[in-house]
Amino acid sequence: MIRIRTLEQYQTEYQKSVNDPEGFWAEQAESFRWHTKWTQVLDWNFRQPDIKWFVDAKTNITENCLDRHLPQRANQIAFYWEPNDPKEKQVEITYQQLFDDVCRFTNVLKKKGVRKGDRVCIYMPMIPELAVALLACARIGAIHSVVFAGFSANALAGRIQDCSCCMVLTSDGAYRGAKDIPVKQVVDEAIAECPTVKNVIVCKRTQTPVVMKPGRDTFWHEELVDVSTNSPAESVGSEDELFILYTSGSTGKPKGVVHSCGGYMVYAQYTFQNVFQYNEGEVFWCTADIGWITGHSYIVYGPLLAGATSVMFEGVPTFPDCGRFWQIVDKYKVNIFYTAPTAIRALEAAGLDFVMPYKLDSLRVLGSVGEPINVEAWEWYNKNIGKEKCPIVDTWWQTETGGILISPLAGITETKPGFATLPLPGVQPVLVDEKGQIIEGNGVEGNLCIRFPWPSIIRTTYGDHERCRQNYFATYADLYFTGDGCRRDEDGYYRITGRVDDVINVSGHRIGTAEVESAINMHVDVVESAVVGYPHDIKGQGIYAYIICVNERADVEQLRKEILAEVTKIIGPIAKPDKIQVVRGLPKTRSGKIMRRILRKVAEGELSNLGDTSTLLDPAVVDEIVAGALK
Ligand code: WTA
């Protein structure tokens, strides 16, 4: 696998990847362990879509994450695990230990009857067993579906049902900052409605008392008694499914994005090595939760494939105080630090007193992911954390892309605040106008599409291929549509401007407005609602909900609380609206479509210049909404 070291080399590699994509990716894939080589590198069309990388090849990603490294790295640390409470002892896990733990747990899964192709739901906090769980599934060819442990029972149930999981891996509870979360209780509530779940394995973390259903529930540590570490990796097809990860779209329920084994593996390592420029012996830390794609690709798979040492952190950036990230950086002498703009903004707001006590002199590269980074946050990060000597890689990508697509290569690409800069080799971005015409040249703006497959592109949405086609491949013929708006400046640098669909990005979490609306509408007093995003200083975007009630309620504050509780119950706390405005009507066109443009403007505080409202059924509604707008 090529490690790019200079800008000229980047340009040559990029050209190669466009002129001969198959040759290019075959070269990158050489260094992996394959049980059977491919008969063809790529077979694709975006129309159905049908995309296959490393056709007919067989491998196992965990053999490449673990077995492959043991001769040189058995005693190297794979993970430093840092607990939520800084007073608790950290755990160091070597490649050998991780290998043993994974193999042992693989045998537990097999004993429970889990087979290749079965779906296993993982609903766990950020403890080492979480990484073990993913890898153990992958080792036997079972498909993992990790659900972020902040989602509600209802949201979890929906995800388990959608892909008919046979098993749930979970914990008794979770520590998150000052809070203890009753994780197992959420699982119990969820699987009351999930008949496909035959077994639940519970890892003890908080010692919170839990109810164990005989015949279904067992404890992790008890399962491991007398289990062998002998567990050869199953041979899985390059195009066999590796995992499902649910994510929000602009319509309907969250969809299960499916990634397959071979291409994802090659791309995860390629991007990890090249974007972050990881060097042997360095310590990498991605602060994401494994429940999101960033954690899948850059806590678990990418770093392990590259044989890296990384930090896995259980807690939150603000506990016990806002210096926690920086304390951890110093503690483990972190060289590469990868976080989200929302965290940077929150820590910036907390003030420099929380940064000053720490040296931060081990840092060499900083990364950003999940949402557009505003110039102010970029500058603060650069100055106060990177001390103006660490390149910042602003990495643009999505759950559907599996890995980073547009980003500087650390120390190689010249950066520009707010810009994800240039596409990685293998990635061919184009900007299109509303009519689907490709916009050529520089100094232009449009909808961001990709015109050629890269190895870790989404293969399907679980159980509903047509939805995948509709969502990503039907808007513009022969292009993958990202849902993002983008500017390409005079230098050909890309700057992502944000979603152009009805998805909002709250603290780096993707939330579909339709999902929030349907949760709000569950409240007995709500007839209809409309949800939009608005700029928020810390979260990037906040959630603004307009609601119509059946009965006029005098106790608006109480109603607000009930709605927040409803949303928390149906989706989870991350989807709680920041603002709720009770309205008597919504701006609808004569055909009944809500004019969200107007609602967005009002939410942004733009109360005049609302544009043409003449096509509205009742333009007076707008005046009322403006009059009642929340600050
Ligand atoms: C946004 C997270 C600007 C974008 C990896 C995308 C970004 C969505 C950036 C995907 C970035 C992610 N600059 N916007 N560097 N990275 N986004 O699926 O709108 O959770 O479509 O994947 O986040 O979010 P997802």
Residues whose N, C-alpha, C, O or C-beta is under 5 A from the ligand:
A	BS01	WTA	S368 V369 G370 E371 P372 I373 D394 T395 W396 W397 Q398 T399 T482 D484 I496 G498 R499 G508 R510
